[in-house]
Amino acid sequence: MEPASDWLLSFSRPCGIPLRVLVRVYGFWVNAAISTSRLARTFGEQTAVDSVDLEVSAGEIYGFLGPNGAGKSTFVKMLCTLLRPSSGTAMVAGYDIATDATEVRLRIGVALQDAALDPKLTGRELLRLQGRIYGLSHRQATMRIESLSGLLEMAAIDNRVATYSGGMKRRLDLAAALIHSPQVVFLDEPTTGLDPESRAKVWDEIQRINAVDGVTVFLTTQYLDEAERLAHRVGIINAGRLVIEGTPDHLKREVGSEVINVRVRQGTEHAIAAVRDLPGVDDVQVMGDEIVVSVTAGSTTLAPVAVALDGCGADVVDLRLHAPTLDDVFFAATGGRFDEVGR
């Protein structure tokens, strides 16, 4: 009889149901693909990753969000066995990253920000070489290259890598990370600098390997729309600490059903006092010249907020209503805007 985890994995592929949902519904236990306990990394007196506890289920796409300098890349390099932790422990694909690094490497695929590609090889030669390193036969490597054709520029696959555009190199690097059919894939900001077409191809491939092959994907990104599009759950890291995690929808609901952004030149305290106790206002936070008003029903609360601000003596520059975003989640958790921290 197949183990419960194998049966669930094979069952989840054709029906498209994420494995974590099947685990919850049927009550079976499946080991975490990634698990960390108080994982930390310091460089001299600087703490890059600060005692992070995290668990990613098998078959899950986990989006790891954070601004520049938050600790995302350092965290990924530890999980990929490229950096040893200063303290704490981590398990990847069932093996300890410190004591079983070789076993971890055999079961993971990694595409970091800087693609390490030999410019003298053709795309096909590079992928076959990567496949051979992982023990694939010539025939197996050929089949895997064909299965990854949606990600690659097949018309240029026999051209030297030196002739590839930046987007083509990024997608070739991702294909190299997937050639050996890994259990867990680490993608460190895989679409940074890509044009919209290349970005869409990378997104499609990430969703395909997860839904069809059951691959666990750990995705770091600065793009909030990328996390919302791809991730089953997201974790937000800031200054080395995991500050909040959950499904994108759940985290946005925690902020409020809708958000009113108010920009003021002066009189911030008067503006806050004017709107804080209005019916329908759930929360009010401020950063610099921006006030974030979380409301239950924006369509009915916007007008009273505008009237209150008009009569409070504050100099209001802009007033906007929108549905909560992950940027609002980041603001609620850290007090800063996603694109304004760490730059």
C-alpha positions as a Markdown table, in Angstrom:
| # | Residue | x | y | z |
|---|---|---|---|---|
| 1 | Met | 0.0 | 0.0 | 0.0 |
| 2 | Glu | 1.3 | 3.5 | -0.9 |
| 3 | Pro | 2.2 | 5.8 | 2.0 |
| 4 | Ala | -0.5 | 8.4 | 2.7 |
| 5 | Ser | 1.7 | 11.3 | 1.5 |
| 6 | Asp | 2.5 | 9.5 | -1.9 |
| 7 | Trp | -1.2 | 8.8 | -2.5 |
| 8 | Leu | -2.2 | 12.3 | -1.7 |
| 9 | Leu | 0.4 | 13.8 | -3.9 |
| 10 | Ser | -0.6 | 11.7 | -6.9 |
| 11 | Phe | -4.3 | 12.4 | -6.2 |
| 12 | Ser | -3.7 | 16.1 | -6.0 |
| 13 | Arg | -2.2 | 16.4 | -9.5 |
| 14 | Pro | -5.1 | 15.6 | -11.8 |
| 15 | Cys | -7.8 | 17.4 | -9.7 |
| 16 | Gly | -5.6 | 20.5 | -9.1 |
| 17 | Ile | -6.3 | 20.7 | -5.4 |
| 18 | Pro | -3.3 | 21.9 | -3.4 |
| 19 | Leu | -1.9 | 19.2 | -1.3 |
| 20 | Arg | -2.2 | 21.2 | 1.9 |
| 21 | Val | -6.0 | 21.3 | 1.4 |
| 22 | Leu | -6.2 | 17.5 | 1.0 |
| 23 | Val | -4.1 | 17.1 | 4.2 |
| 24 | Arg | -6.5 | 19.3 | 6.1 |
| 25 | Val | -9.7 | 17.6 | 4.7 |
| 26 | Tyr | -8.6 | 14.0 | 5.0 |
| 27 | Gly | -6.7 | 14.3 | 8.2 |
| 28 | Phe | -3.5 | 12.7 | 6.9 |
| 29 | Trp | -0.1 | 13.9 | 8.2 |
| 30 | Val | 2.4 | 14.9 | 5.6 |
| 31 | Asn | 5.9 | 16.0 | 6.6 |
| 32 | Ala | 6.8 | 19.6 | 6.0 |
| 33 | Ala | 8.9 | 20.3 | 2.9 |
| 34 | Ile | 10.7 | 23.1 | 4.8 |
| 35 | Ser | 10.9 | 23.7 | 8.6 |
| 36 | Thr | 13.0 | 26.1 | 10.5 |
| 37 | Ser | 13.4 | 26.6 | 14.2 |
| 38 | Arg | 15.0 | 29.9 | 15.5 |
| 39 | Leu | 17.1 | 30.0 | 12.3 |
| 40 | Ala | 19.5 | 33.0 | 12.4 |
| 41 | Arg | 22.5 | 34.3 | 10.6 |
| 42 | Thr | 24.8 | 37.1 | 11.6 |
| 43 | Phe | 27.7 | 38.8 | 9.8 |
| 44 | Gly | 29.9 | 40.3 | 12.5 |
| 45 | Glu | 27.7 | 42.5 | 14.5 |
| 46 | Gln | 25.0 | 42.7 | 11.9 |
| 47 | Thr | 22.0 | 40.3 | 12.2 |
| 48 | Ala | 20.6 | 39.4 | 8.7 |
| 49 | Val | 18.2 | 36.7 | 9.8 |
| 50 | Asp | 16.8 | 36.8 | 13.3 |
| 51 | Ser | 15.4 | 33.6 | 14.9 |
| 52 | Val | 12.9 | 32.7 | 12.2 |
| 53 | Asp | 10.4 | 29.9 | 12.8 |
| 54 | Leu | 8.7 | 28.8 | 9.6 |
| 55 | Glu | 7.0 | 25.8 | 8.1 |
| 56 | Val | 6.1 | 25.1 | 4.5 |
| 57 | Ser | 3.9 | 22.1 | 3.6 |
| 58 | Ala | 4.7 | 19.7 | 0.8 |
| 59 | Gly | 3.1 | 20.8 | -2.5 |
| 60 | Glu | 2.8 | 24.5 | -1.3 |
| 61 | Ile | 3.8 | 27.7 | -3.0 |
| 62 | Tyr | 5.1 | 29.9 | -0.3 |
| 63 | Gly | 5.8 | 33.6 | -1.1 |
| 64 | Phe | 8.5 | 35.2 | 1.0 |
| 65 | Leu | 8.1 | 38.9 | 0.9 |
| 66 | Gly | 10.3 | 41.7 | 2.0 |
| 67 | Pro | 12.0 | 44.9 | 0.9 |
| 68 | Asn | 15.7 | 45.1 | -0.1 |
| 69 | Gly | 17.9 | 44.2 | 2.9 |
| 70 | Ala | 15.2 | 42.5 | 4.8 |
| 71 | Gly | 17.0 | 39.1 | 4.9 |
| 72 | Lys | 15.3 | 37.2 | 2.1 |
| 73 | Ser | 18.3 | 36.1 | 0.1 |
| 74 | Thr | 20.3 | 35.2 | 3.3 |
| 75 | Phe | 17.5 | 33.1 | 4.5 |
| 76 | Val | 17.3 | 31.2 | 1.1 |
| 77 | Lys | 21.0 | 30.7 | 0.9 |
| 78 | Met | 20.9 | 29.0 | 4.3 |
| 79 | Leu | 18.1 | 26.7 | 3.2 |
| 80 | Cys | 20.0 | 25.9 | 0.1 |
| 81 | Thr | 23.1 | 25.0 | 2.1 |
| 82 | Leu | 25.2 | 27.9 | 0.6 |
| 83 | Leu | 25.5 | 29.6 | 4.0 |
| 84 | Arg | 25.7 | 27.9 | 7.4 |
| 85 | Pro | 23.3 | 29.2 | 10.1 |
| 86 | Ser | 24.8 | 31.1 | 13.0 |
| 87 | Ser | 22.2 | 29.4 | 15.2 |
| 88 | Gly | 19.0 | 27.5 | 15.0 |
| 89 | Thr | 18.1 | 24.5 | 12.8 |
| 90 | Ala | 16.3 | 23.9 | 9.5 |
| 91 | Met | 15.0 | 20.8 | 7.6 |
| 92 | Val | 14.5 | 20.7 | 3.9 |
| 93 | Ala | 13.0 | 17.7 | 2.1 |
| 94 | Gly | 13.4 | 15.8 | 5.3 |
| 95 | Tyr | 17.1 | 16.5 | 5.8 |
| 96 | Asp | 19.0 | 18.8 | 8.1 |
| 97 | Ile | 20.7 | 21.6 | 6.2 |
| 98 | Ala | 23.8 | 21.5 | 8.4 |
| 99 | Thr | 24.4 | 17.8 | 8.9 |
| 100 | Asp | 22.9 | 16.4 | 5.7 |
| 101 | Ala | 23.7 | 19.1 | 3.2 |
| 102 | Thr | 24.4 | 16.6 | 0.3 |
| 103 | Glu | 21.1 | 15.0 | 0.7 |
| 104 | Val | 19.4 | 18.4 | 0.7 |
| 105 | Arg | 21.2 | 19.4 | -2.5 |
| 106 | Leu | 20.1 | 16.3 | -4.3 |
| 107 | Arg | 16.4 | 17.1 | -3.7 |
| 108 | Ile | 16.3 | 20.8 | -4.4 |
| 109 | Gly | 16.4 | 23.1 | -7.3 |
| 110 | Val | 17.8 | 26.6 | -6.9 |
| 111 | Ala | 17.6 | 29.8 | -9.1 |
| 112 | Leu | 19.2 | 32.7 | -7.4 |
| 113 | Gln | 19.3 | 36.3 | -8.4 |
| 114 | Asp | 22.6 | 36.0 | -10.3 |
| 115 | Ala | 22.3 | 33.3 | -12.9 |
| 116 | Ala | 25.6 | 31.3 | -13.2 |
| 117 | Leu | 25.5 | 30.2 | -16.8 |
| 118 | Asp | 28.5 | 29.3 | -19.0 |
| 119 | Pro | 28.3 | 31.7 | -22.0 |
| 120 | Lys | 30.2 | 29.3 | -24.3 |
| 121 | Leu | 27.6 | 26.5 | -24.0 |
| 122 | Thr | 24.4 | 26.4 | -25.9 |
| 123 | Gly | 21.2 | 26.3 | -23.9 |
| 124 | Arg | 20.6 | 22.7 | -24.8 |
| 125 | Glu | 24.2 | 21.7 | -23.8 |
| 126 | Leu | 23.9 | 23.5 | -20.5 |
| 127 | Leu | 20.7 | 21.8 | -19.6 |
| 128 | Arg | 22.0 | 18.3 | -20.6 |
| 129 | Leu | 25.1 | 18.9 | -18.5 |
| 130 | Gln | 23.0 | 19.9 | -15.5 |
| 131 | Gly | 20.9 | 16.8 | -16.1 |
| 132 | Arg | 24.0 | 14.5 | -16.2 |
| 133 | Ile | 25.3 | 16.0 | -13.0 |
| 134 | Tyr | 22.1 | 14.8 | -11.3 |
| 135 | Gly | 22.4 | 11.4 | -12.9 |
| 136 | Leu | 19.9 | 11.7 | -15.8 |
| 137 | Ser | 20.5 | 9.7 | -19.0 |
| 138 | His | 20.8 | 11.4 | -22.3 |
| 139 | Arg | 17.2 | 10.3 | -23.1 |
| 140 | Gln | 15.9 | 11.5 | -19.7 |
| 141 | Ala | 17.5 | 14.9 | -20.1 |
| 142 | Thr | 16.1 | 15.2 | -23.6 |
| 143 | Met | 12.6 | 14.5 | -22.3 |
| 144 | Arg | 13.0 | 16.9 | -19.5 |
| 145 | Ile | 14.1 | 19.7 | -21.9 |
| 146 | Glu | 11.0 | 19.0 | -24.0 |
| 147 | Ser | 8.8 | 19.2 | -20.9 |
| 148 | Leu | 10.3 | 22.6 | -20.0 |
| 149 | Ser | 9.8 | 24.0 | -23.6 |
| 150 | Gly | 7.1 | 26.4 | -22.4 |
| 151 | Leu | 9.7 | 28.2 | -20.3 |
| 152 | Leu | 12.5 | 28.2 | -22.9 |
| 153 | Glu | 13.1 | 29.9 | -26.2 |
| 154 | Met | 13.2 | 26.7 | -28.2 |
| 155 | Ala | 14.1 | 28.5 | -31.4 |
| 156 | Ala | 17.3 | 29.7 | -29.7 |
| 157 | Ile | 18.1 | 26.7 | -27.6 |
| 158 | Asp | 21.0 | 25.6 | -29.8 |
| 159 | Asn | 22.5 | 29.1 | -29.7 |
| 160 | Arg | 25.3 | 30.0 | -27.3 |
| 161 | Val | 24.2 | 31.4 | -24.0 |
| 162 | Ala | 26.4 | 34.5 | -24.7 |
| 163 | Thr | 23.8 | 35.5 | -27.3 |
| 164 | Tyr | 20.8 | 35.3 | -25.0 |
| 165 | Ser | 18.9 | 38.3 | -23.6 |
| 166 | Gly | 18.7 | 38.9 | -19.9 |
| 167 | Gly | 15.2 | 37.4 | -19.8 |
| 168 | Met | 16.2 | 34.3 | -21.8 |
| 169 | Lys | 19.1 | 33.7 | -19.4 |
| 170 | Arg | 16.8 | 34.0 | -16.4 |
| 171 | Arg | 14.4 | 31.5 | -17.8 |
| 172 | Leu | 17.2 | 29.1 | -18.8 |
| 173 | Asp | 18.5 | 29.3 | -15.2 |
| 174 | Leu | 15.1 | 28.4 | -13.9 |
| 175 | Ala | 14.9 | 25.5 | -16.4 |
| 176 | Ala | 18.3 | 24.3 | -15.1 |
| 177 | Ala | 17.0 | 24.3 | -11.6 |
| 178 | Leu | 14.1 | 22.1 | -12.6 |
| 179 | Ile | 15.9 | 19.7 | -15.0 |
| 180 | His | 16.3 | 17.0 | -12.4 |
| 181 | Ser | 12.6 | 17.1 | -11.1 |
| 182 | Pro | 13.4 | 18.4 | -7.6 |
| 183 | Gln | 11.1 | 18.0 | -4.7 |
| 184 | Val | 11.6 | 21.6 | -3.5 |
| 185 | Val | 12.5 | 24.6 | -5.7 |
| 186 | Phe | 13.9 | 27.9 | -4.3 |
| 187 | Leu | 13.4 | 30.9 | -6.5 |
| 188 | Asp | 15.1 | 34.1 | -5.3 |
| 189 | Glu | 13.3 | 37.0 | -7.0 |
| 190 | Pro | 13.0 | 35.1 | -10.3 |
| 191 | Thr | 11.3 | 37.8 | -12.3 |
| 192 | Thr | 13.4 | 40.9 | -11.3 |
| 193 | Gly | 14.2 | 42.8 | -14.5 |
| 194 | Leu | 12.2 | 40.7 | -16.8 |
| 195 | Asp | 9.9 | 42.1 | -19.5 |
| 196 | Pro | 6.1 | 41.3 | -19.1 |
| 197 | Glu | 6.2 | 38.4 | -21.6 |
| 198 | Ser | 9.1 | 36.7 | -19.9 |
| 199 | Arg | 7.6 | 37.3 | -16.5 |
| 200 | Ala | 4.3 | 35.7 | -17.6 |
| 201 | Lys | 6.2 | 32.6 | -18.8 |
| 202 | Val | 7.9 | 32.2 | -15.5 |
| 203 | Trp | 4.6 | 32.6 | -13.6 |
| 204 | Asp | 3.0 | 30.0 | -15.8 |
| 205 | Glu | 5.9 | 27.5 | -15.3 |
| 206 | Ile | 5.8 | 28.0 | -11.5 |
| 207 | Gln | 2.1 | 27.2 | -11.4 |
| 208 | Arg | 2.5 | 24.2 | -13.8 |
| 209 | Ile | 5.3 | 22.5 | -11.8 |
| 210 | Asn | 3.3 | 23.0 | -8.6 |
| 211 | Ala | -0.1 | 21.9 | -9.9 |
| 212 | Val | 1.1 | 19.1 | -12.3 |
| 213 | Asp | 4.3 | 17.8 | -10.6 |
| 214 | Gly | 3.5 | 18.6 | -7.0 |
| 215 | Val | 6.7 | 20.6 | -6.5 |
| 216 | Thr | 7.0 | 22.7 | -3.4 |
| 217 | Val | 8.1 | 26.3 | -4.4 |
| 218 | Phe | 9.7 | 28.8 | -2.0 |
| 219 | Leu | 9.5 | 32.1 | -3.8 |
| 220 | Thr | 11.2 | 35.3 | -2.6 |
| 221 | Thr | 9.9 | 38.5 | -4.3 |
| 222 | Gln | 9.6 | 42.2 | -4.0 |
| 223 | Tyr | 6.6 | 42.2 | -6.3 |
| 224 | Leu | 3.3 | 42.1 | -4.3 |
| 225 | Asp | 1.3 | 41.2 | -7.4 |
| 226 | Glu | 3.6 | 38.2 | -8.0 |
| 227 | Ala | 2.9 | 36.9 | -4.5 |
| 228 | Glu | -0.8 | 37.5 | -4.8 |
| 229 | Arg | -0.9 | 35.7 | -8.1 |
| 230 | Leu | 1.2 | 32.6 | -7.2 |
| 231 | Ala | 1.4 | 32.0 | -3.5 |
| 232 | His | -0.9 | 29.8 | -1.4 |
| 233 | Arg | 0.6 | 31.5 | 1.7 |
| 234 | Val | 2.9 | 34.4 | 2.2 |
| 235 | Gly | 5.3 | 35.4 | 4.9 |
| 236 | Ile | 6.6 | 39.0 | 5.3 |
| 237 | Ile | 10.1 | 39.5 | 6.6 |
| 238 | Asn | 11.4 | 42.8 | 7.8 |
| 239 | Ala | 14.8 | 43.6 | 9.4 |
| 240 | Gly | 15.5 | 39.8 | 9.6 |
| 241 | Arg | 12.3 | 38.9 | 11.5 |
| 242 | Leu | 9.2 | 37.1 | 10.2 |
| 243 | Val | 6.6 | 39.7 | 11.1 |
| 244 | Ile | 3.4 | 38.1 | 9.7 |
| 245 | Glu | 2.3 | 35.2 | 7.6 |
| 246 | Gly | -0.9 | 33.7 | 6.2 |
| 247 | Thr | -2.9 | 33.4 | 3.0 |
| 248 | Pro | -3.0 | 36.6 | 1.0 |
| 249 | Asp | -6.8 | 36.9 | 1.3 |
| 250 | His | -6.7 | 36.3 | 5.1 |
| 251 | Leu | -4.0 | 38.9 | 5.7 |
| 252 | Lys | -5.9 | 41.5 | 3.6 |
| 253 | Arg | -9.1 | 40.8 | 5.5 |
| 254 | Glu | -7.2 | 41.4 | 8.8 |
| 255 | Val | -6.5 | 44.9 | 7.5 |
| 256 | Gly | -10.1 | 45.6 | 6.8 |
| 257 | Ser | -12.6 | 45.1 | 4.0 |
| 258 | Glu | -11.4 | 48.4 | 2.3 |
| 259 | Val | -8.8 | 51.1 | 2.9 |
| 260 | Ile | -8.9 | 54.9 | 2.6 |
| 261 | Asn | -5.5 | 56.5 | 2.0 |
| 262 | Val | -5.3 | 60.1 | 3.1 |
| 263 | Arg | -2.3 | 62.3 | 2.3 |
| 264 | Val | -2.0 | 65.6 | 4.3 |
| 265 | Arg | 0.4 | 68.4 | 4.2 |
| 266 | Gln | -0.2 | 69.5 | 7.8 |
| 267 | Gly | -2.7 | 68.9 | 10.6 |
| 268 | Thr | -2.2 | 65.1 | 10.8 |
| 269 | Glu | -3.2 | 64.8 | 14.4 |
| 270 | His | -6.4 | 66.8 | 13.7 |
| 271 | Ala | -7.2 | 64.5 | 10.7 |
| 272 | Ile | -6.7 | 61.3 | 12.9 |
| 273 | Ala | -9.0 | 62.7 | 15.6 |
| 274 | Ala | -11.6 | 63.6 | 13.1 |
| 275 | Val | -12.0 | 60.1 | 11.5 |
| 276 | Arg | -11.0 | 57.7 | 14.3 |
| 277 | Asp | -14.5 | 57.4 | 15.9 |
| 278 | Leu | -16.6 | 57.6 | 12.8 |
| 279 | Pro | -19.1 | 54.7 | 12.2 |
| 280 | Gly | -17.5 | 52.1 | 9.9 |
| 281 | Val | -13.9 | 53.0 | 10.7 |
| 282 | Asp | -12.0 | 50.0 | 12.1 |
| 283 | Asp | -8.5 | 51.3 | 12.5 |
| 284 | Val | -6.4 | 54.4 | 11.8 |
| 285 | Gln | -2.6 | 54.4 | 11.3 |
| 286 | Val | -0.2 | 57.0 | 10.2 |
| 287 | Met | 3.2 | 57.2 | 8.6 |
| 288 | Gly | 4.7 | 60.5 | 7.7 |
| 289 | Asp | 2.1 | 62.4 | 5.7 |
| 290 | Glu | -0.1 | 59.4 | 5.0 |
| 291 | Ile | -3.0 | 58.2 | 7.0 |
| 292 | Val | -4.4 | 54.7 | 6.4 |
| 293 | Val | -8.0 | 54.3 | 7.4 |
| 294 | Ser | -9.3 | 50.8 | 7.5 |
| 295 | Val | -13.1 | 50.7 | 7.0 |
| 296 | Thr | -15.8 | 48.1 | 6.9 |
| 297 | Ala | -17.8 | 49.5 | 4.0 |
| 298 | Gly | -15.9 | 52.0 | 1.9 |
| 299 | Ser | -18.8 | 53.1 | -0.3 |
| 300 | Thr | -20.7 | 54.3 | 2.7 |
| 301 | Thr | -17.8 | 55.5 | 4.9 |
| 302 | Leu | -15.9 | 57.5 | 2.3 |
| 303 | Ala | -18.3 | 60.5 | 2.3 |
| 304 | Pro | -18.4 | 60.9 | 6.1 |
| 305 | Val | -14.6 | 60.6 | 6.2 |
| 306 | Ala | -14.3 | 63.3 | 3.5 |
| 307 | Val | -16.7 | 65.6 | 5.3 |
| 308 | Ala | -14.9 | 65.1 | 8.7 |
| 309 | Leu | -11.5 | 65.9 | 7.1 |
| 310 | Asp | -12.9 | 69.0 | 5.4 |
| 311 | Gly | -14.0 | 70.5 | 8.7 |
| 312 | Cys | -11.1 | 69.5 | 10.9 |
| 313 | Gly | -8.5 | 72.0 | 9.8 |
| 314 | Ala | -6.1 | 69.5 | 8.2 |
| 315 | Asp | -4.6 | 70.3 | 4.7 |
| 316 | Val | -5.7 | 67.2 | 2.8 |
| 317 | Val | -3.8 | 66.6 | -0.5 |
| 318 | Asp | -5.3 | 63.3 | -1.7 |
| 319 | Leu | -8.1 | 60.9 | -0.7 |
| 320 | Arg | -8.3 | 57.5 | -2.2 |
| 321 | Leu | -10.5 | 54.4 | -1.6 |
| 322 | His | -9.2 | 50.9 | -2.5 |
| 323 | Ala | -9.4 | 47.3 | -1.6 |
| 324 | Pro | -6.6 | 46.2 | 0.8 |
| 325 | Thr | -3.3 | 45.1 | -0.8 |
| 326 | Leu | -0.3 | 43.2 | 0.6 |
| 327 | Asp | 1.3 | 46.6 | 0.9 |
| 328 | Asp | -1.4 | 47.6 | 3.3 |
| 329 | Val | -0.7 | 44.3 | 5.2 |
| 330 | Phe | 3.0 | 45.2 | 5.3 |
| 331 | Phe | 2.2 | 48.7 | 6.5 |
| 332 | Ala | -0.1 | 47.4 | 9.3 |
| 333 | Ala | 2.7 | 44.9 | 10.4 |
| 334 | Thr | 5.7 | 47.2 | 10.2 |
| 335 | Gly | 4.5 | 50.8 | 10.0 |
| 336 | Gly | 6.3 | 51.3 | 6.7 |
| 337 | Arg | 5.5 | 51.1 | 3.0 |
| 338 | Phe | 6.9 | 48.1 | 1.2 |
| 339 | Asp | 8.7 | 50.1 | -1.5 |
| 340 | Glu | 10.1 | 52.7 | 1.0 |
| 341 | Val | 11.8 | 50.3 | 3.4 |
| 342 | Gly | 15.4 | 49.1 | 3.0 |
| 343 | Arg | 16.2 | 51.5 | 0.1 |
